[in-house]
Every structure is written in C-alpha cells, then in structure tokens.
Amino acid sequence: MTRLFIVRHGETEWNKLGLLQGSSEIPLADAGREQARHMASALSRLVMPDAVLVSSPLSRAHDTGLALGNELGLPVALDDRLRERAYGVWEGITPEAREEGWPAEVEAWHAHGNPHIEGFEVHEDVAARMVAAIEEWAERAPSDLIVFSHGSSARIGMMGLLGLPLTHRTLGNLGNTCWSRLRRRPDDTWTLERHNVWVDVLYPGVSA
C-alpha cells in the first residue's frame, strides 16, 4: 500500500508578515532553509530509499523538496498542479488592507473559504487538480510518495483525497516543513495516519 507524505514548504518572509503568497514567487527565508534541512534529516530516516519526490514548481516548495532529495540522493520532479492556491488581488497585501478593501469578502472567506474576488481559486478547483496530481504520482511510486506543496493547497488536497467536505478548515493547515502521512487502503481509498507532524532532529527516537 502506498504511503503518502505531504510536506509544506519552509518559512518565507511573507509568512512572517502574515501575507498571502498564493501564486507569487516568494523564496525561502534563511529560517525556512534551516527548517528544510532539519525536515530532511528527520524525514530521510522515515521514508523508503526508492521513494518518489515531487514538488510544486514554486521555489519555496521546490527548494524544500531539494533538501530531502539531496539527503536521499533522489531527484525532485515538478508538477504545476501542486502549486499554491491563487489568491488573486489579495496576494502580498496586509490583513488590514484586506479588511479595509473587501470587508464582505473577508467575512465570507472566514465563514466558508470561497470569497468572490478577482483571481481567487475556489476550493473545488484546488481539490480537483491536487487530487488528480497525487493520484497519478501515487500510481508511479513503488513505495513512498513525498509531495512538497503549500498550506492551503495541501490542506484542500488532503480533504479531497479523504472525501471530507470542502468547507473552510475542515482540516487544519500544516506548519512550515511539517507533514501529514496518508496511506492508500486496498480499496484505493485513503486514510490519514498522521497530521501536521514535526520530528526534530534533536529527538531521533521519536517516530512519525
């Protein structure tokens, strides 16, 4: 049965500022690169040596994936379907600017996650592309599949795989360089075994 690890990228400067990144190309901060190194050291001891690694093409996810790829001596494939959800005109502006400019839409976003603003990618579209990508890569993986993605798209993708309602926050977000582990059952459905895991290299006896 395929094991699936979904990993969120390391911290960026926009993460620290509370800005929505979405489709914007924002690199890892120094702290994010350090997080990625710690993640790679821990996760490399948990996954199979013939694992398949695939990432969003956005550099913050790809560079996080490369940290594990370098540790394992494995390539990291790219799949555009694993990119972050597009937030449209909200990308790069402060929470205060969102509240001031789009009060009704922010209220709708907090209520159900699908505000009607220019360029915003709704849950259903994110889930469709994430699930399609993961299912295709899982068919190719001889053992473990490790996917490097983003907070919103990873969460919605997991909800889609698990058949959960695509309502806001049915499943919580992953922290930076945290991962969730799912397993495919014999009937081809998925079960969530671990969520939002961080195993620090200072505690090598801890198992995810």
Secondary structure, DSSP 4 states (H G I P E B T S, - for coil): --EEEEEE---BHHHHHT---TTS--PBPHHHHHHHHHHHHHHTTTS-TT-EEEE-SSHHHHHHHHHHHHHHT--EEE-GGGSPPPBGGGTT--HHHHHHH-HHHHHHHHHHS----TTBPPHHHHHHHHHHHHHHHHHH-SSEEEEEE-HHHHHHHHHHHHT----TTSSPPPPTT-EEEEEE-TTS-EEEEEEEE---TT-TT---
